[in-house]
Each structure stands twice: as structure tokens, then as C-alpha cells.
């Protein structure tokens, strides 16, 4: 049973996309955690910390479809630990000699924070692609309507003449700044995490920094240079940029919504012949798309 609007078969398309939701779907998240464990074992094997045969077995076994997820869930409930159930579930599908090398020297946040960086990177790529498309559409509108006159308003009241192209160009400029932020922030956000107990890499001795570098490289992430176990600024900054993107789109949506009011009538959003504005007032054409942006 679906309990979240974002997962609704009826309304989910209004609040997200299957592509974005798939990043946070439970099996996908578990697979990403397994990918992190496999990358750690492979990097450790390169440096002689873990037997090569064990690392190969871990990489082969780290597939969510091979695990008994019922067992994983039961172990998670029984132990009260967020990742121990998954680790034991993985160990069950491995040869006995490889089991003790899973999660070797790591701690929970090495897995979950690294997954968060991977998830942010995937989200960022989707947002970047879609914002580029939005920017292109807005620039096209700006060019096509550079001479289309409309009222310029302040405090909601007509002030002086502008063009719709001018307005669309302003929207495009704001979107471009968000694209710049996404590009500039990537090196700060998309970094791995490996610190072990209390984040010092002490378990690995002098091999620690190089192991972290290799571990991150295997996942296509940058080396943070130092553990960020307690630092949440990366996550907060990324969330802030997404909030700014959402605010811009809501602002554009609100302007389009307001300019479709019957007494203004400067804009009309596209609608299919099947779209219904009101059941009881069939003459209405409601600005549904702009409304949902707001």
C-alpha cells in the first residue's frame, strides 16, 4: 500500500519522476551500499589488506538479488543496527573464508555517507540535464518574443512597458546561475567517506590515506582528504541549492499562473483536448501545470 504522495500511481507524476525515485528505492539503496562494500574490499585487496580471493568473492556476492532480504530485515530488527543485517546477509552468500573480510575496518558512516554522495551525484546529473533543457526553452522564448510587448509590473500593478522576451531572459539567467552552482559544488559534494572508528583511519595505519583515495576512485568519487563523519555541510549545501532551484521554478510557475488570469490573459499554458478544468464549471481552463510548480 502506498502511503506517500510521491509514490502514488495516480499523483506521483506531479511530484517526481520514476528516474529520480529509483535512486532512493529500497533495493537500489541496498545495492548501492553493497557496491560500496565491494569497492572497499577491492581497494583493500590492491593494497594487500584483504586477500584477493576474498575481495573477488565479495564483489561477486554483492548483488541485492542474491541476498535473502527477509533475513536482512529480520536481522536489522533483531540487532537494532542499521547495516548489520545487510552485512550478515552478504556474508551468508559468500564462501566461509571470505566472510570475515566484509566491512573490514570500516564503520557505518563510511557506507551511508559514501552512498549519500553517490545519490547526490545521480540527482545532480538529472537536475543538471533538466535545467539545461529548461534554460534552452527559456532562451528560445526570449529570442522569439524579444519584441512581444507586455506590462511590466511592480507590487502587482502595471508600471511600464517590457517585452515577454525580457521576462523569459531573466528567468533563463536565474536558471543559468543554478547550473553554475551545480557545476561549482560537485567537487565539494561528491566525495567518499572512509575513516573507520572515530574517523581517524587508525585501523589501517599508514596505509589509510592511500586506501581512502583508491576506495573513492573506484566509485568515481573524490578523496575528501580527511574524514567528514561529523560534518554535514556538504549535504546541507546540496540541499540548499536544490531548494533554490525549486524556488526559481516556483517563481516562474507563479508568474505564469498569475498572467493566465482572465482579467490579464497575457499567457496561456498548453493543454490537451482531454484536459478538464472543472467538473461543475466546464467553461474554465485551469492553469494546472503552473499551479503544480508553485
Buried (B, 14 or more C-beta within 10 A) or exposed (E): EEEEEBEEEEEBEEEBEEEBBEBBEEEBBBBBBBBBBBBBBBBBBBEEBBBEEBBBBBBBBBBBEBBEBEEBBEBBEEEEBEBBBBBBBBBBBBEEEBBEBBBBBBBBBBBBBBBBBBBBBBBBEEBBEBBEEBBEBBBEBBEEBEEBEBEEBEEEEEEEEBBBBBBBBBBBEBBBEBBEBBEEBBEEBBBBBBBBEEBEBEBBEEBBBBBBBBBBBBBEBBBBEEBBBEBEEBBEBBEEBBEBBEEBBBBBBBBBBBBBEEEEEBBEBEBEEEEEEEEEEEEEBBBBBBBBBB
